[in-house]
Amino acid sequence: MNEYFVNLNIKEMPEIMRPREKLIARGEDKLDEAELLAIVLGSGTREMNALELARQLLARHGGSLRFLMSASLEELTAEKGIGMAKAVSIKAAIEMGRRVVGNIQLRRIIKSPEDVQEAVRELAMEEMRHYDREHFRVLYIDRKGGLITMQDISIGGLHSSIVHPREVFKTAVKKSAASMILVHNHPSGDPTPSQEDIEITRRLMEAGKIMGIEILDHVIIGEVNYCSLKARGLI
C-alpha cells in the first residue's frame, strides 16, 4: 500500500482504493483479506484508517485469518484499535460464513472417492486450514450417499487432537448414518499423515466394522492442500 495513503481517511482515498467502492465496481472476489476485513471493521482510529487497521491486525498475526477465527472477544479487544463493537462485527462475519458452508452440506450426494474429496474441499478446507489447533470433524453419510450432517468431534492442542471412538460413533448411531468421512487439520500447514493419524484411523475403522458403519476416508487438511489417506493407500 502506498505510504501516502496510510493516514488518509478512506473517503479521501481514490475510489479504486476504497474497499466498499472496489467491491461494488469489481465484486467481492477481487478484494484481498485486508480489504474485506476493513469493510467489516467499518472505521479506523485517529491514527489510521480502517484499511490500515485491517492490514496491521493481519500483519501482527502472520498475515493469516487464523487468529480472527479462533480468538475470543477478549483477545480481539486486546488488539490496539479494536473495541468491542469491532470485535463483535468480526466474530459475526466469521460465523455467518461458517453457517453458509454448513447449510450447503445437506444438498450433497457422495458416491465416489472424488465426491469425498470435493466435499472436504468445499465444506471444510477453507475454514479448517486457518485453525491454530487440531480440529477433528466427521461428515456423516446415509445409505443413499446423502450427507446427513457435519460435526466437530474434538479440538486438541497445538500439535494433536484427542479422538475417542465413542464420540465419533455416537452421532452416527443417533443419525442412522451408514458411513462417514473423517477430517482433521494440521496447524503446521503440512498435511502429511503421522503414524498416529494412521493408527487412529485404523482403530476407528475396526470399530466401524463392528457397528456396520463404514469409514470412507480420512482427509488431513494443511495450509494450502490436503491429503487423503484412502488415495495414499494408507487405509
Buried (B, 14 or more C-beta within 10 A) or exposed (E): EEEEBEEBEBEEBEEEBBBBBBBEEEEEEEBEBBBBBBBBBEEBBEEBBBBBBBBBBBEEBEEBBBBBBBBEEEEBBEBEBBEEEBBEBBBEBBEEEEEEBEEBBEEBEBEEEEBBBEBBBEBBBBBBBBBBBBBBBBBBBBEEBBBBBBBEBBBBEEEBBEBBBEBBBEBBEEBEBBBBBBBBBBBEEBBEBEEEBBEBBBEBBEBBEEEEBEBBBBBBBBBEEBBBBBBEEBB
